[in-house]
Every structure is written in C-alpha cells, then in structure tokens.
Amino acid sequence: MDEETPEVAIAVIEDQRASGVGTALMEAIHARARENGIARISLSVDRENPARRLYERLGYVDVEPNDENGRMILELA
C-alpha cells in the first residue's frame, strides 16, 4: 500500500473457521494498531475467498474497484 499502512494477514485452520476465531484475531489486530497510532491497515484477499465477507463486515473496502490484487483497506482513525 504505502509506508504508513501496514498489511496484515491471518490464517485460521479449517476446523476452526466460522467459529469467531478470525473475527477475534482481526479485532485484536485493530485494537493493537489503534493503540500504536496506526491510522489504517490493509490486506489482500482473493475475490472468491469466503474470508472476504469477514473483512467487509469489519469495515474493509476495496482500494480500487476490480483491483486484481484484491487489496482492501480499513480506516482506523
């Protein structure tokens, strides 16, 4: 993204998906980022990845429409 915007990535093992683990991880990342004065964070996710719904629910938006890299951003401030 840019020098001030960290990119995050998480992975949840298959048998723990849809159990709230991903949401808890992302919310912990958001809280820590805010504590550290980070204004926004980004991630990349394929359009077909079911995790995309989680990110959208948490407020992430596409950096650009039809971005081939699947980049999304969340404004924390």
N, C-alpha and C positions, 0 to 999 in steps of 0.2 A: 504494500500500500504506500506508506511513506515512513520516514524516520521516526515520527512521533506516534505511529499507530502500530502497536504490536499485533501479530497474528496468532490466534490460538487454535489449538487442535485437541480434541479429546477422542477417546475410543472407549466403548463400553462392550464388554463381552456379550455375545449373542444371548445367552440365557438370562442376562440382566436387563436387556433392552425393554423399554415400555414399562419400567418399574419405578421411574423417577430418578434414577441414578444420573442420567445425562442432565436433567434439569438441575439437580443439586450441584453437580460439578460446574455447570455454567454459571449458576448463581454465585457460587463461591469465587469463581474467577472474576466475575463482575464486581463483587464486593471488594476483593483484594485490589483490583485495578483502581477502583474509586478511592480506596484508602491511600493509594500511591499516587494520586493525582493524575491518573491517565484519563484523558477526555473521551477516547473512543478506542474500540478494538475491532479487529476484522477476523474473518475466517474464509475458507474456501470450501465449498461443498458442491458435489455434482447435483444437477437438477433432479435426477432420478433417486437420489439418496433420501430415504424416509426421514433422516435426521433434519433435513431441510425444514420440515414442519415445526420441529422443536425450535430451531433458530428463528423462524418467522414469528412464532408465538412469543419468544423472548424479546422481540422488537428489532431483530436484524432485518436490514433491507438490502436489496441488490445495489452494488456500487454503480453499475451501469446496466440498462436493460439488455438482456441477451448476452451478458458477459460470458465468453467461452471458458473462463477460468472459474466461474461460479463464486466470485468474490462477493462477500456480504459485509456490512459494517453495522455497528451498534454505537450510537452516541450515548456516552455515559454521563456527561455533564448536563 
